[in-house]
Amino acid sequence: MKTVTLVRHGKSSWDYDVSDKDRPLKERGINDAHLVTKKANENKFQVDFAYSSPANRALHTSMIFLRNLGFDFNKFQVREELYDFSGHNVENFIMGLGDEIDSVLVFGHNYAFTSLANTWGDQYIDNVPTSGLVQIKFNVEVWSKISKGSTEQIIFPKHLKNK
């Protein structure tokens, strides 16, 4: 079995005159990342390796998640190909992973993550929101063979907030 967990970066700020890659998280993005991680921890979330886009907002989101999970940072990498909005580079990256890894956590961007969640998962998702988590399991032994899997977990901030 192979498992992919996609986490879209937290809500970012447009208040600064910086490049897209350098945009920081808003306070809401930081808070939502903590909220989603707490829920994932309650569900006994496990992952072998984690990867992040190099964009500031994705990297900051990954740091919040991984620290809250008590994750070993020796099993974390920042990968340029994850700074992708179409999903093609993310898909190629994941399908090229070493088969000794069974579960991965990937931090990145939309439209890519909504597209991949719908391509690979068995539950339609209109939009993966900022700080949204979607976990998909595949009944295969090698990454290059993943296609349609089973959506095991969806955690979106709006489902966790008191109304």
HELIX and SHEET records of a PDB file:
HELIX    1   1 ASP A   20  ASP A   22  5                                   3    
HELIX    2   2 GLU A   27  GLU A   42  1                                  16    
HELIX    3   3 ASN A   56  LEU A   69  1                                  14    
HELIX    4   4 PHE A   73  LYS A   75  5                                   3    
HELIX    5   5 GLU A   80  LEU A   82  5                                   3    
HELIX    6   6 HIS A   88  MET A   95  1                                   8    
HELIX    7   7 ALA A  112  TRP A  120  1                                   9    
HELIX    8   8 TRP A  143  LYS A  145  5                                   3    
HELIX    9   9 PRO A  157  HIS A  159  5                                   3    
SHEET    1   A 6 PHE A  76  VAL A  78  0                                        
SHEET    2   A 6 PHE A  49  SER A  52  1                                        
SHEET    3   A 6 SER A 103  GLY A 108  1                                        
SHEET    4   A 6 LYS A   2  ARG A   8  1                                        
SHEET    5   A 6 LEU A 133  PHE A 138 -1                                        
SHEET    6   A 6 SER A 150  ILE A 155 -1                                        
END                                                                             
